[in-house]
Amino acid sequence: MKNIKLKGIDENGNEKEFSLNDFKGEKIVLYFYPKDNTSGCTQEACNFRDNLNRILKYAKIIGVSPDSIKSHLSFKSKQDLNFPLLSDDEHKLAEAFEVWKEKSMYGKKYMGIERSTFIISPDGEIEKEWRKVKVNGHVDEVIDYLTGLSSK
């Protein structure tokens, strides 16, 4: 899972290749979201953006969706996002984290991302996970978890 390489946009808007190995030694908030520029995904990304300084004390934030680099560039620019977005167009990372799932909308079944967040420890292990995330209040849950850990 750590050796999966994905193209993405870094916090400064530059295209580069990423691997979770690049972040060894750092705690990561890795969140998977279905689609750029949709209401729930925009709200979630903006919540992470608006709380970046509170989270960076404890971890880096990385967003992942199956959208293209071009879509990520537009989304990042439009929403002034200040953390990396990875393009998992072949669903490799999503499958490794078991968030590529069959979904259903209006009676139609399709494959897509199940909104999920993972805390990855500095040694690369999954420390905490949230699956089937509801956007409202989720970033606060992540911050509560991170700050609870830091006071122990």
ZIWO-V735104 format. One record per residue. N is the residue number from 1. SS is DSSP state (h for helix, s for strand, l for the rest). OMEGA is omega in degrees with one decimal (NA if undefined). NEAR is the number of other ideal C-beta (glycine too) atoms within 10 Angstrom. Layout:
n = [N | N]
ss = [SS | SS]
omega = [OMEGA | OMEGA]
near = [NEAR | NEAR]
//
This chain:
n = [1 | 2 | 3 | 4 | 5 | 6 | 7 | 8 | 9 | 10 | 11 | 12 | 13 | 14 | 15 | 16 | 17 | 18 | 19 | 20 | 21 | 22 | 23 | 24 | 25 | 26 | 27 | 28 | 29 | 30 | 31 | 32 | 33 | 34 | 35 | 36 | 37 | 38 | 39 | 40 | 41 | 42 | 43 | 44 | 45 | 46 | 47 | 48 | 49 | 50 | 51 | 52 | 53 | 54 | 55 | 56 | 57 | 58 | 59 | 60 | 61 | 62 | 63 | 64 | 65 | 66 | 67 | 68 | 69 | 70 | 71 | 72 | 73 | 74 | 75 | 76 | 77 | 78 | 79 | 80 | 81 | 82 | 83 | 84 | 85 | 86 | 87 | 88 | 89 | 90 | 91 | 92 | 93 | 94 | 95 | 96 | 97 | 98 | 99 | 100 | 101 | 102 | 103 | 104 | 105 | 106 | 107 | 108 | 109 | 110 | 111 | 112 | 113 | 114 | 115 | 116 | 117 | 118 | 119 | 120 | 121 | 122 | 123 | 124 | 125 | 126 | 127 | 128 | 129 | 130 | 131 | 132 | 133 | 134 | 135 | 136 | 137 | 138 | 139 | 140 | 141 | 142 | 143 | 144 | 145 | 146 | 147 | 148 | 149 | 150 | 151 | 152]
ss = [l | l | l | l | s | s | s | s | s | l | l | l | l | l | s | s | s | s | s | h | h | h | h | l | l | l | l | s | s | s | s | s | l | l | l | l | l | l | h | h | h | h | h | h | h | h | h | h | h | h | l | h | h | h | h | h | l | l | l | s | s | s | s | s | s | l | l | l | h | h | h | h | h | h | h | h | h | h | h | l | l | l | l | s | s | s | s | l | l | l | l | h | h | h | h | h | l | l | l | s | s | s | s | s | s | l | l | s | s | s | s | s | s | l | l | s | s | s | s | s | l | l | l | l | l | s | s | s | s | s | l | l | l | l | l | l | l | h | h | h | h | h | h | h | h | h | h | h | h | h | l | l]
omega = [-176.6 | -175.5 | 178.6 | 179.6 | 178.9 | 171.7 | 179.8 | 178.6 | -179.8 | -176.2 | 179.7 | 178.0 | 179.5 | 177.9 | 176.6 | 177.6 | -178.6 | 168.9 | 177.6 | 175.9 | 179.6 | -174.1 | 179.4 | -178.2 | 178.7 | 173.7 | -176.8 | 164.8 | -178.9 | -179.1 | 178.7 | 179.5 | -172.8 | -169.7 | 174.6 | 171.3 | 170.4 | -169.4 | -178.3 | -178.4 | 176.8 | 179.4 | -179.5 | -179.9 | -180.0 | 175.6 | 175.5 | 178.6 | -174.9 | -179.7 | -175.5 | -176.7 | 177.6 | -176.8 | -175.8 | 175.4 | -172.9 | -172.4 | 171.4 | 177.9 | 174.3 | 176.1 | -179.3 | 171.9 | 178.5 | -178.3 | -179.2 | 174.4 | 180.0 | 178.4 | 178.6 | 178.8 | 179.2 | -179.3 | -178.6 | -178.9 | -177.3 | -176.2 | -179.5 | -178.2 | -171.1 | 177.1 | -177.0 | 171.7 | -179.7 | 178.9 | -178.9 | -173.1 | 176.5 | 174.3 | -177.1 | -179.4 | 178.7 | 178.4 | 178.7 | 179.2 | 178.3 | 176.7 | 174.9 | -168.4 | 170.9 | 179.9 | -179.2 | 175.8 | -179.3 | 176.7 | 178.5 | 177.4 | 178.9 | 177.1 | 179.3 | -180.0 | 169.0 | -176.3 | -174.4 | 177.6 | 179.5 | 168.4 | 178.6 | -178.2 | 179.2 | 178.0 | 172.8 | 179.8 | 174.8 | -177.2 | -177.6 | 176.8 | 172.2 | 178.5 | -177.6 | -175.4 | 167.8 | -171.7 | -176.4 | 177.2 | -174.8 | -178.7 | 176.0 | 176.3 | 179.5 | -179.9 | 178.1 | 179.0 | -178.3 | -177.8 | 175.1 | 178.3 | -172.7 | -178.0 | -179.3 | NA]
near = [14 | 13 | 8 | 18 | 14 | 20 | 15 | 20 | 25 | 15 | 15 | 9 | 14 | 9 | 13 | 12 | 10 | 21 | 15 | 20 | 12 | 14 | 19 | 13 | 7 | 12 | 18 | 20 | 24 | 22 | 25 | 24 | 26 | 17 | 15 | 25 | 13 | 13 | 8 | 15 | 22 | 18 | 14 | 23 | 26 | 15 | 18 | 22 | 17 | 11 | 15 | 15 | 8 | 14 | 19 | 13 | 10 | 16 | 24 | 17 | 24 | 26 | 27 | 25 | 26 | 22 | 24 | 13 | 16 | 12 | 18 | 24 | 16 | 14 | 22 | 23 | 11 | 11 | 16 | 9 | 23 | 16 | 20 | 24 | 26 | 27 | 22 | 23 | 14 | 11 | 14 | 14 | 24 | 22 | 14 | 15 | 22 | 11 | 25 | 19 | 15 | 9 | 13 | 9 | 8 | 4 | 5 | 7 | 8 | 9 | 11 | 18 | 22 | 18 | 21 | 20 | 24 | 19 | 20 | 25 | 14 | 13 | 9 | 15 | 9 | 12 | 15 | 15 | 15 | 16 | 14 | 9 | 21 | 11 | 17 | 11 | 11 | 18 | 25 | 12 | 14 | 25 | 18 | 11 | 18 | 18 | 13 | 9 | 15 | 11 | 5 | 4]
//
